[in-house]
Amino acid sequence: MKKYHQINDLKFEDDFLTLTIDGKEKRFKLKDISPALEKASEREKNTYEISPSGYGIYWPLLDEDISIDGLLEIVHTPKWKKKIA
């Protein structure tokens, strides 16, 4: 399995989600990343699953998924194969 990111120390502080991603602490405003998380109860926020590959985080009580690449604004572009004429 490909490992995308190492995610540690997920916590909610005031109106922010704080994560350690690949050894660097990052803070995200809840209103900017997820209306569902912004309105969620403490129980809903603190019931989550980090994917084994580090690709994303899932909150089952909210049915909310967030990709780490999306949080970091990483854009993947397809690798096109050149046609030989």
C-alpha angles and dihedrals in degrees: 000000000000114000110222102177141350108235122193141158101026110186141154119230119180105308095342139092111216121197137168105227119185090341096310124106113231130184125204129187108239093220089058097050108031135005088195093057092043090059097036126116121244090257092052092048094047096049103083143132125218111211113246090237092053090240097127153332126255127201104199096190089057098032086230126149127188123186118218091220088055091052090049091045092238111164120202118208122198118253105234120209115228115237115229109223 
